[in-house]
Structure formats: C-alpha cells, structure tokens
Amino acid sequence: MKTITTFAISVLIVLLGCTKDETSTTGPDQALRAPTGLKTVRAGRTAVRLSWTDNTETEDGFAIERRMGQGSFDQVLFATPNATTAIDSAGLQPDTSYSYRVRAIRYSERGDYSEVVTIRLSLPYP
C-alpha cells in the first residue's frame, strides 16, 4: 500500500509540474507584415530618401521596388533587418516620376507590400 501511495504522489507531482504556464512567451512574432508609413523625400538632383515603419520582428531585410512612370516594378534595393530608411540614387533621371513600394522578406518568404508612393524629380533642383 505504501508503494502505491508513493507512486500516486509522484505521478501527481509530475502532472502538476507539467501544467502550461500562461505567463511564458512563445518567442517572436513570425508574421511578415507590410511596412507602413512609406515616405519619399528628394535627397539630391537624382536621389530619393525612403523611410517607413518596420512592422515585422523577424525579417531578414526589406526588398525595395521602384517603377518609372507607369512601368512595372523592379527590385532596386535591399535594406538590412530592422532598417527603416534607404537611399535610391542608381540610374534616376531628373524631371521623371518614380513610384516605390517596400516589403519585408525572410529567406524565400515575401511579406505584403507597403502602400505605393510617388515622387517627381522636377527641375530645377536647388
């Protein structure tokens, strides 16, 4: 009888120790959320500074896409994890409109795009 009682108490202790702790965390949020608040500011005669809000905790970086006029979007820049700004100055032409969008990436996963913003590199430039 003593062995059964000791066994029952041991099982009870193990079961009580295995209950779920509601206060524990499960790790970082894995969702690839779209960046928000995308803004463009002219940074030179043919340069654009982009800024956005990072809404993802575990991205490997950000893919920044650009289109000229009404053309198609192409990836032109990659920003590192947790970045919230980038400068685009490669191949831009004055007196031309460019549209941008950004999305978080992780390995081969791609998040949703940010809103599209457009800037015109009008002349003359100060």
Secondary structure, DSSP 8 states (H G I E B T S, - for coil): -HHHHHHHHHHHHHHHHTS--TT----S-------EEEEEEEEETTEEEEEEE---SS-SEEEEEEEETTS--EEEEEE-TT--EEEE-SS--TT-EEEEEEEEEETTEE------EEEE--SS--
